[in-house]
Amino acid sequence: MIKLQSKFCNPKEKINITTVYHMAISSEDKQKVKSLVILGKKQGYLTQDDILAVFPEIEDNLQLLEYIIASIQDDEIEIIEPRENDGADFESKKGKMTFEEKIKILKQIKSHVSTDPIRAYLQEIGRIPLLSAEEEVILAQRFEKGTIEMHDLIEKFAKENKHPVYVKAWDRIKKGEERNIDVEKAKQRIVEKDRRYTTKVIREGVEAKHLLTTANLRLVVSIAKNYLKRGLDLLDLIQEGNLGLMKAVEKFEYRKGFKFSTYATWWIRQAVTRSIADQARTIRIPVHMIE
């Protein structure tokens, strides 16, 4: 049985990402990062705009982004993130909430924006409680454990059943391409058609991914609002941002010490800006020509 490497390693091991990526980052970019660190020490913090001013296309180089974040965090500099209604009012009314109480509320949130009017959606996500960094790690660990067992199940089905969906997926996993469309199809088939084989750990992993995504829907809205009047309406921007958020959940490596919202912000930005760029490239045909 092949065990996954990279992010699926010893849960207690914390990776020093600045060492991992040191050789992959150009000397010019390293100097720019140093200038950011100096600015951060002077201000006492950095904003995302500070980072974008130095690296305007950072969304297209997430390896460099991780190096930047790690370098900033090594010097204990805080990155200030946008947050749509940070949930303080909600929690103050309820008192300090336990992790279990937050999970209960997150399970009740309807996150399918395509079927909800925008105002109703914004009201719905306004109920979302904030998770602490420790609580985010708990969900990330559950998702990781569930993913490992899910991949083990795919391997088993690929060898025993020889179903093409599982065979293709297992071939991708062995190549280190665990975030591939063939793998996602296999996972979906397990959840929908072969659910009797799923374990408690797998079910908790699927749920943890959903909960971590839901807990950060307000972050998507706060970022999406910055891109209004650029060709897409708010609902479309939110939908694209939510896709970026889901990718962030899948790629989040909690051992590196990143705060999830700091990491997710850039995936959300990338999804939104790319959708705007795609929209701008679309050739619009006048209606009278179609008729």
C-alpha positions as CSV (number, residue, x, y, z in Angstrom):
1,M,0.0,0.0,0.0
2,I,1.5,3.4,-1.0
3,K,1.2,6.1,1.5
4,L,1.1,9.7,0.4
5,Q,4.0,12.0,1.0
6,S,4.2,15.8,0.9
7,K,1.4,17.1,3.1
8,F,0.4,13.7,4.4
9,C,3.3,13.1,6.8
10,N,3.9,13.1,10.5
11,P,1.1,15.3,12.0
12,K,3.5,16.5,14.7
13,E,6.2,17.6,12.2
14,K,6.2,21.3,11.4
15,I,7.8,22.1,8.1
16,N,10.2,25.0,7.7
17,I,9.0,26.2,4.3
18,T,11.6,28.9,4.0
19,T,14.2,26.1,3.9
20,V,12.2,24.0,1.5
21,Y,11.7,26.8,-1.1
22,H,15.0,28.6,-0.5
23,M,16.7,27.2,-3.6
24,A,13.6,27.7,-5.8
25,I,13.3,31.4,-5.2
26,S,15.3,33.8,-7.3
27,S,17.8,36.2,-5.6
28,E,15.8,39.2,-6.9
29,D,12.6,37.9,-5.3
30,K,14.5,37.2,-2.0
31,Q,15.6,40.8,-1.9
32,K,12.0,42.0,-2.5
33,V,10.8,39.7,0.4
34,K,13.5,41.2,2.6
35,S,12.2,44.7,1.8
36,L,8.7,43.6,2.8
37,V,10.0,42.2,6.1
38,I,11.7,45.6,6.8
39,L,8.5,47.4,6.0
40,G,6.5,45.1,8.2
41,K,8.9,45.6,11.1
42,K,8.6,49.4,10.7
43,Q,4.8,49.4,10.5
44,G,4.3,46.5,12.9
45,Y,2.2,44.7,10.3
46,L,1.7,44.2,6.6
47,T,-1.4,44.4,4.5
48,Q,-2.2,42.4,1.4
49,D,-1.8,45.6,-0.6
50,D,1.7,46.0,0.7
51,I,2.5,42.5,-0.7
52,L,0.7,43.2,-4.0
53,A,2.6,46.4,-4.4
54,V,5.9,44.5,-4.5
55,F,4.5,41.3,-6.2
56,P,1.5,42.5,-8.3
57,E,1.0,39.0,-9.9
58,I,1.7,36.9,-6.8
59,E,-1.6,35.0,-7.3
60,D,0.1,33.3,-10.3
61,N,3.0,32.0,-8.2
62,L,1.7,30.4,-5.1
63,Q,5.0,28.7,-4.3
64,L,6.6,32.2,-4.0
65,L,3.6,33.3,-2.0
66,E,4.1,30.6,0.6
67,Y,7.8,31.6,0.8
68,I,6.7,35.2,1.4
69,I,4.2,34.3,4.1
70,A,6.6,32.0,5.8
71,S,9.4,34.7,5.8
72,I,7.0,37.3,7.2
73,Q,5.7,34.9,9.9
74,D,9.3,33.9,10.8
75,D,9.8,37.6,11.9
76,E,6.4,37.5,13.7
77,I,4.9,40.1,11.5
78,E,1.1,40.0,11.2
79,I,-0.6,40.1,7.8
80,I,-3.9,42.0,8.0
81,E,-6.6,40.4,6.0
82,P,-10.0,41.7,4.9
83,R,-12.9,40.3,6.7
84,E,-16.6,40.9,6.0
85,N,-18.2,41.5,9.4
86,D,-15.8,39.5,11.6
87,G,-18.5,37.8,13.6
88,A,-17.6,39.6,16.8
89,D,-21.2,41.0,17.2
90,F,-22.6,37.5,16.6
91,E,-20.4,35.9,19.2
92,S,-20.9,38.7,21.7
93,K,-24.7,38.0,21.6
94,K,-24.2,34.3,22.2
95,G,-21.3,34.6,24.6
96,K,-18.0,32.7,24.0
97,M,-18.9,29.7,21.9
98,T,-17.4,26.2,22.1
99,F,-16.0,24.4,19.1
100,E,-18.9,22.0,19.2
101,E,-21.4,25.0,19.2
102,K,-19.6,26.5,16.2
103,I,-19.7,23.2,14.3
104,K,-23.5,22.9,14.9
105,I,-24.1,26.4,13.4
106,L,-21.8,25.7,10.4
107,K,-23.7,22.6,9.6
108,Q,-26.9,24.7,9.3
109,I,-25.5,27.2,6.9
110,K,-26.7,27.0,3.3
111,S,-23.7,27.7,1.1
112,H,-25.2,27.0,-2.3
113,V,-25.3,30.6,-3.6
114,S,-26.6,29.7,-7.0
115,T,-30.1,29.0,-5.7
116,D,-30.3,31.9,-3.2
117,P,-30.9,35.6,-3.8
118,I,-27.8,37.6,-2.9
119,R,-29.4,39.4,0.0
120,A,-30.6,36.2,1.6
121,Y,-27.2,34.6,1.1
122,L,-25.4,37.5,2.8
123,Q,-27.8,37.3,5.7
124,E,-27.3,33.5,5.9
125,I,-23.5,33.7,6.0
126,G,-23.7,36.5,8.6
127,R,-24.5,33.8,11.1
128,I,-21.1,32.1,10.6
129,P,-19.0,32.0,13.7
130,L,-15.2,32.6,13.6
131,L,-12.9,29.6,14.1
132,S,-9.7,29.9,16.0
133,A,-6.4,28.9,14.5
134,E,-6.5,25.7,16.7
135,E,-10.0,24.9,15.5
136,E,-9.0,25.3,11.9
137,V,-6.1,22.8,12.4
138,I,-8.5,20.3,14.0
139,L,-10.7,20.4,10.9
140,A,-7.6,20.3,8.6
141,Q,-6.4,17.2,10.4
142,R,-9.7,15.5,10.1
143,F,-9.8,16.3,6.3
144,E,-6.2,14.9,5.9
145,K,-7.0,11.7,7.8
146,G,-10.2,11.2,5.7
147,T,-8.3,11.8,2.5
148,I,-5.6,9.2,3.4
149,E,-8.3,6.6,4.1
150,M,-10.2,7.6,1.0
151,H,-7.1,7.0,-1.1
152,D,-6.5,3.7,0.5
153,L,-10.0,2.7,-0.5
154,I,-9.5,3.8,-4.0
155,E,-6.4,1.7,-4.1
156,K,-8.3,-1.3,-2.8
157,F,-11.1,-0.8,-5.4
158,A,-8.7,-0.3,-8.2
159,K,-7.0,-3.6,-7.5
160,E,-10.1,-5.7,-6.6
161,N,-12.9,-4.3,-8.7
162,K,-10.8,-3.0,-11.7
163,H,-13.5,-0.3,-12.2
164,P,-12.0,2.2,-14.7
165,V,-12.9,5.2,-12.5
166,Y,-10.8,3.7,-9.6
167,V,-8.0,2.5,-11.8
168,K,-7.5,5.9,-13.4
169,A,-7.7,7.6,-10.0
170,W,-5.2,5.3,-8.4
171,D,-2.8,5.8,-11.3
172,R,-3.0,9.5,-10.7
173,I,-2.4,9.2,-6.9
174,K,0.7,7.0,-7.5
175,K,2.1,9.8,-9.7
176,G,1.5,12.3,-6.9
177,E,-1.5,13.9,-8.7
178,E,-4.0,13.4,-5.9
179,R,-5.8,16.6,-6.8
180,N,-6.8,15.5,-10.3
181,I,-10.3,15.3,-11.8
182,D,-10.1,11.5,-12.1
183,V,-9.4,11.3,-8.4
184,E,-12.3,13.6,-7.6
185,K,-14.6,11.4,-9.8
186,A,-13.5,8.4,-7.8
187,K,-14.1,10.1,-4.5
188,Q,-17.6,11.2,-5.6
189,R,-18.4,7.6,-6.7
190,I,-17.4,6.3,-3.3
191,V,-19.5,8.8,-1.4
192,E,-22.5,8.4,-3.7
193,K,-22.5,4.8,-4.9
194,D,-20.2,2.8,-2.6
195,R,-20.9,4.6,0.6
196,R,-21.3,1.3,2.5
197,Y,-17.5,1.0,2.4
198,T,-16.8,4.4,3.8
199,T,-15.4,4.6,7.3
200,K,-16.2,7.1,10.1
201,V,-12.8,8.7,9.4
202,I,-13.7,9.2,5.7
203,R,-17.1,10.7,6.5
204,E,-15.5,13.0,9.1
205,G,-13.0,14.1,6.5
206,V,-15.6,15.0,3.9
207,E,-17.6,16.9,6.6
208,A,-14.4,18.7,7.8
209,K,-13.7,20.0,4.3
210,H,-17.3,21.3,4.1
211,L,-17.1,22.9,7.5
212,L,-13.8,24.6,6.9
213,T,-15.1,26.0,3.6
214,T,-18.3,27.2,5.2
215,A,-16.5,28.9,8.0
216,N,-14.7,31.2,5.5
217,L,-17.5,32.1,3.2
218,R,-17.6,35.7,4.6
219,L,-13.9,36.1,3.6
220,V,-14.9,35.4,0.0
221,V,-17.6,38.1,0.1
222,S,-15.2,40.7,1.5
223,I,-12.7,39.9,-1.3
224,A,-15.3,39.7,-4.1
225,K,-16.6,43.2,-3.2
226,N,-13.2,44.7,-4.1
227,Y,-13.7,43.5,-7.7
228,L,-17.1,44.9,-8.5
229,K,-17.7,46.8,-11.8
230,R,-15.1,44.8,-13.6
231,G,-17.4,42.7,-15.8
232,L,-19.0,40.3,-13.3
233,D,-21.7,40.9,-10.8
234,L,-21.3,40.2,-7.1
235,L,-23.0,36.8,-7.2
236,D,-20.7,35.6,-10.0
237,L,-17.6,36.9,-8.2
238,I,-18.7,35.1,-5.0
239,Q,-19.2,31.8,-6.9
240,E,-15.8,32.1,-8.4
241,G,-14.3,33.0,-5.1
242,N,-15.9,30.0,-3.4
243,L,-14.2,27.7,-5.9
244,G,-10.9,29.3,-5.0
245,L,-11.8,28.8,-1.3
246,M,-12.4,25.1,-1.9
247,K,-9.0,24.7,-3.6
248,A,-7.4,26.5,-0.6
249,V,-9.0,23.9,1.8
250,E,-7.6,21.1,-0.3
251,K,-4.1,22.5,-0.5
252,F,-3.9,23.9,3.1
253,E,-0.9,22.6,4.9
254,Y,-1.4,23.3,8.5
255,R,2.0,22.1,9.6
256,K,3.6,25.1,8.0
257,G,2.0,27.3,10.6
258,F,-0.1,29.4,8.2
259,K,-3.3,30.9,9.4
260,F,-5.9,29.5,7.1
261,S,-7.5,32.8,6.1
262,T,-4.1,34.2,5.2
263,Y,-3.5,31.3,2.9
264,A,-7.0,31.1,1.5
265,T,-7.1,34.8,0.7
266,W,-4.7,34.4,-2.2
267,W,-6.5,31.4,-3.7
268,I,-9.8,33.3,-3.6
269,R,-8.1,36.3,-5.2
270,Q,-6.6,34.1,-7.9
271,A,-10.0,32.5,-8.7
272,V,-11.7,35.9,-8.9
273,T,-9.1,37.7,-11.0
274,R,-8.8,34.8,-13.4
275,S,-12.6,34.7,-13.9
276,I,-12.6,38.5,-14.6
277,A,-9.8,38.0,-17.1
278,D,-11.6,35.2,-18.8
279,Q,-14.7,37.3,-19.0
280,A,-12.8,40.2,-20.6
281,R,-11.5,37.8,-23.3
282,T,-15.0,36.7,-24.2
283,I,-16.1,38.0,-27.6
284,R,-19.6,39.3,-27.3
285,I,-21.7,38.9,-30.5
286,P,-24.4,41.5,-31.0
287,V,-27.9,40.1,-30.7
288,H,-29.0,41.3,-34.2
289,M,-26.2,39.2,-35.7
290,I,-27.4,36.1,-33.9
291,E,-31.0,36.7,-35.1
